[in-house]
């Protein structure tokens, strides 16, 4: 119909949708990627639907001298949205873990404990960083394809630049992975050790109470 009305128009199939489908298929093949998807969505829901928990998260950011930002929604039908989502989560990872600790200490909700445990698993942390490294440049290319003033002659050049960027991730020092992996794994290890000590202390207290009873 478009070509009938404007014979000289050029039509491009939905490249952005194809890009998104690549990650949908990857999600089905790799359990670690699926776990990160679940974790990111769960954390967003936890903060989105509780003003109290969201306020705790805001206070944790303020305590670090950071601007208060909300977590972004990772749309399940558009996996490219995970680029901005993971980038935001990484930028507030310390504040988020501090907030989750405060919430858990106060309420002891199993759901929150489970979400925190999943977020802090070393394999999930590493996959989270890798997802951001891959999706952020792909998202930029996606936005280029959506530009209403798109110059078709630039597509191949931009695509080659994208491939070079992804291929250089292993050697590039400015990646999310290389900049944050050690720090985030240290946070995970410290939180897990604290959780073990807390559980042991609680068990000892319960045993003492039983003995007194």
Backbone torsions as a table, in degrees:
resi	resn	phi	psi	omega
1	UNK	NA	-44.1	178.3
2	UNK	-60.8	-44.8	-177.2
3	UNK	-68.4	-28.0	177.4
4	UNK	-68.8	-40.5	-178.7
5	UNK	-77.2	-43.1	-179.7
6	UNK	-126.8	87.9	-173.3
7	UNK	-56.8	-26.8	-175.3
8	UNK	-95.7	5.9	179.8
9	UNK	-73.0	153.5	177.3
10	UNK	-109.4	138.6	-178.2
11	UNK	-115.6	131.8	176.9
12	UNK	-117.5	124.3	176.5
13	UNK	-60.4	163.0	-172.7
14	UNK	-67.8	84.7	-178.7
15	UNK	-63.5	-36.7	-178.6
16	UNK	-63.4	-38.9	178.8
17	UNK	-65.8	-38.0	178.1
18	UNK	-65.0	-40.1	177.3
19	UNK	-60.7	-43.1	-179.9
20	UNK	-64.2	-39.3	-178.7
21	UNK	-64.4	-29.1	177.1
22	UNK	-56.5	-44.1	-176.9
23	UNK	-78.5	-26.4	173.7
24	UNK	-63.1	-42.7	178.7
25	UNK	-68.5	-39.9	176.8
26	UNK	-61.9	-37.6	-179.5
27	UNK	-59.8	-33.4	-179.3
28	UNK	-76.8	-18.7	-174.4
29	UNK	-97.8	-25.9	-173.3
30	UNK	-120.5	118.7	-178.2
31	UNK	-64.0	-36.4	-179.7
32	UNK	-64.4	-37.9	178.1
33	UNK	-67.8	-39.8	177.5
34	UNK	-64.1	-39.0	179.9
35	UNK	-65.2	-40.2	178.2
36	UNK	-65.1	-42.0	177.8
37	UNK	-57.6	-47.4	179.7
38	UNK	-63.7	-42.7	-177.9
39	UNK	-64.2	-45.8	-178.7
40	UNK	-62.4	-44.6	179.7
41	UNK	-66.5	-39.6	-178.6
42	UNK	-65.6	-42.2	179.0
43	UNK	-63.8	-42.6	179.1
44	UNK	-61.7	-45.5	179.6
45	UNK	-61.6	-40.1	-179.1
46	UNK	-58.6	-43.1	-178.7
47	UNK	-82.2	-30.7	-176.9
48	UNK	-69.0	-42.3	-171.0
49	UNK	-101.3	15.1	174.5
50	UNK	-138.7	109.6	179.5
51	UNK	-65.5	-30.9	179.8
52	UNK	-67.0	-48.9	180.0
53	UNK	-65.8	-38.1	178.2
54	UNK	-63.2	-37.4	178.5
55	UNK	-66.0	-39.5	177.5
56	UNK	-62.0	-41.4	178.1
57	UNK	-63.2	-40.8	177.8
58	UNK	-63.9	-40.7	178.9
59	UNK	-65.8	-36.6	178.5
60	UNK	-64.7	-37.3	177.6
61	UNK	-68.1	-42.0	179.5
62	UNK	-63.1	-36.6	179.3
63	UNK	-62.5	-27.3	178.0
64	UNK	-91.8	1.8	-178.7
65	UNK	74.8	24.4	-178.2
66	UNK	-102.5	155.7	173.8
67	UNK	-67.6	138.6	179.6
68	UNK	-72.6	116.7	178.1
69	UNK	-125.1	147.0	175.9
70	UNK	-92.0	152.9	174.8
71	UNK	-70.8	148.2	-178.6
72	UNK	-93.8	149.0	-179.6
73	UNK	-77.2	132.8	173.8
74	UNK	-94.2	103.7	-176.8
75	UNK	-68.7	124.2	-176.6
76	UNK	-64.9	-25.8	-178.4
77	UNK	-93.2	-5.7	178.9
78	UNK	-133.4	88.1	-173.7
79	UNK	-65.3	-19.8	177.0
80	UNK	-64.1	-21.8	178.1
81	UNK	-65.5	-17.6	-179.6
82	UNK	-68.7	-17.4	177.8
83	UNK	-61.2	-55.5	177.8
84	UNK	-66.8	-34.3	-178.8
85	UNK	-64.8	-49.4	-178.8
86	UNK	-67.8	-36.7	178.1
87	UNK	-61.2	-43.8	178.8
88	UNK	-65.4	-43.6	-179.6
89	UNK	-62.8	-41.3	179.1
90	UNK	-63.3	-40.2	-178.3
91	UNK	-67.5	-19.0	-179.1
92	UNK	-123.0	26.0	-174.7
93	UNK	-62.5	-46.7	179.4
94	UNK	-61.4	-46.5	179.4
95	UNK	-62.4	-40.0	-178.9
96	UNK	-65.2	-45.0	179.8
97	UNK	-66.5	-36.7	175.7
98	UNK	-62.5	-43.1	179.8
99	UNK	-64.1	-43.3	179.3
100	UNK	-63.3	-38.7	176.7
101	UNK	-60.7	-44.9	-179.9
102	UNK	-63.3	-42.0	-179.9
103	UNK	-64.6	-42.7	-179.0
104	UNK	-66.3	-42.5	179.7
105	UNK	-61.6	-30.8	-177.3
106	UNK	-85.5	-46.1	-170.2
107	UNK	-106.7	-25.7	-177.9
108	UNK	54.9	37.9	-180.0
109	UNK	-76.3	127.3	180.0
110	UNK	-56.6	-37.8	-178.8
111	UNK	-61.4	-46.7	-179.3
112	UNK	-65.9	-39.8	177.9
113	UNK	-60.8	-44.0	179.4
114	UNK	-63.6	-42.5	179.3
115	UNK	-63.4	-43.0	179.6
116	UNK	-64.4	-44.1	179.3
117	UNK	-60.8	-42.6	179.4
118	UNK	-65.3	-41.2	-178.8
119	UNK	-63.3	-33.4	-173.7
120	UNK	-93.8	1.1	176.2
121	UNK	-64.2	130.0	-177.2
122	UNK	-53.2	-42.4	-178.9
123	UNK	-66.1	-32.8	178.1
124	UNK	-72.8	-37.8	177.8
125	UNK	-60.8	-47.7	-178.0
126	UNK	-64.8	-40.4	178.6
127	UNK	-67.8	-36.3	176.8
128	UNK	-58.0	-45.4	-179.8
129	UNK	-66.6	-39.7	178.9
130	UNK	-65.9	-40.2	179.2
131	UNK	-60.4	-44.5	179.2
132	UNK	-63.2	-42.7	-179.3
133	UNK	-60.7	-37.3	-177.8
134	UNK	-82.1	-44.0	-172.1
135	UNK	-77.6	-30.6	-178.5
136	UNK	-60.6	-49.9	176.6
137	UNK	-67.1	-32.8	177.9
138	UNK	-66.9	-36.3	177.2
139	UNK	-63.1	-38.2	178.2
140	UNK	-62.9	-41.6	178.0
141	UNK	-65.2	-37.7	178.0
142	UNK	-62.3	-43.3	178.7
143	UNK	-65.2	-34.9	176.0
144	UNK	-61.3	-41.9	-179.7
145	UNK	-66.7	-25.7	-177.6
146	UNK	-88.2	-6.7	-177.9
147	UNK	-61.7	128.3	-178.1
148	UNK	-67.2	-21.8	177.7
149	UNK	-101.7	32.8	-177.1
150	UNK	-57.3	130.6	175.0
151	UNK	-99.1	110.6	-173.0
152	UNK	-62.5	-29.3	179.6
153	UNK	-66.9	-17.5	-179.1
154	UNK	-88.9	-8.9	-172.7
155	UNK	-61.2	-48.9	-178.5
156	UNK	-62.0	-41.7	179.9
157	UNK	-63.8	-45.2	179.8
158	UNK	-65.1	-37.3	179.8
159	UNK	-66.5	-41.1	177.4
160	UNK	-64.6	-36.8	176.3
161	UNK	-63.9	-38.7	177.9
162	UNK	-63.1	-45.6	179.0
163	UNK	-60.7	-42.0	178.8
164	UNK	-63.3	-40.8	179.9
165	UNK	-62.0	-44.7	-179.0
166	UNK	-68.8	-39.4	179.4
167	UNK	-66.3	-27.0	-178.6
168	UNK	-85.6	-2.9	-177.2
169	UNK	-59.0	-33.3	-178.5
170	UNK	-69.0	-27.1	-177.2
171	UNK	-109.8	-15.4	-178.4
172	UNK	-71.7	131.1	-179.7
173	UNK	-81.6	-16.9	-175.0
174	UNK	-93.5	30.1	-178.4
175	UNK	-89.7	159.2	174.6
176	UNK	-60.2	-37.8	-176.8
177	UNK	-63.4	-52.4	-175.4
178	UNK	-71.1	-30.3	-177.8
179	UNK	-80.0	-24.6	-170.9
180	UNK	-123.2	-16.5	-171.2
181	UNK	-56.4	-50.3	-177.3
182	UNK	-63.6	-45.3	-179.3
183	UNK	-62.3	-46.3	-176.8
184	UNK	-68.3	-37.5	177.3
185	UNK	-67.2	-33.9	175.6
186	UNK	-65.8	-42.9	176.4
187	UNK	-59.2	-45.1	179.6
188	UNK	-60.0	-48.1	-178.3
189	UNK	-62.3	-43.0	-180.0
190	UNK	-66.1	-40.2	179.9
191	UNK	-66.9	-41.0	179.9
192	UNK	-65.2	-40.1	178.1
193	UNK	-65.3	-40.7	177.6
194	UNK	-63.9	-41.0	179.5
195	UNK	-63.0	-40.3	178.4
196	UNK	-64.2	-44.3	179.6
197	UNK	-63.4	-38.9	179.4
198	UNK	-64.7	-43.0	179.2
199	UNK	-65.0	-42.5	179.5
200	UNK	-63.0	-42.0	178.7
201	UNK	-63.3	-41.0	-180.0
202	UNK	-67.0	-39.4	179.1
203	UNK	-64.9	-40.4	178.1
204	UNK	-63.5	-40.9	178.5
205	UNK	-63.5	-42.6	179.2
206	UNK	-65.6	-38.3	177.8
207	UNK	-64.6	-41.8	178.3
208	UNK	-62.9	-40.3	178.7
209	UNK	-65.1	-39.4	178.6
210	UNK	-65.8	-41.5	179.4
211	UNK	-63.9	-41.2	178.0
212	UNK	-64.7	-37.4	-180.0
213	UNK	-65.4	NA	NA
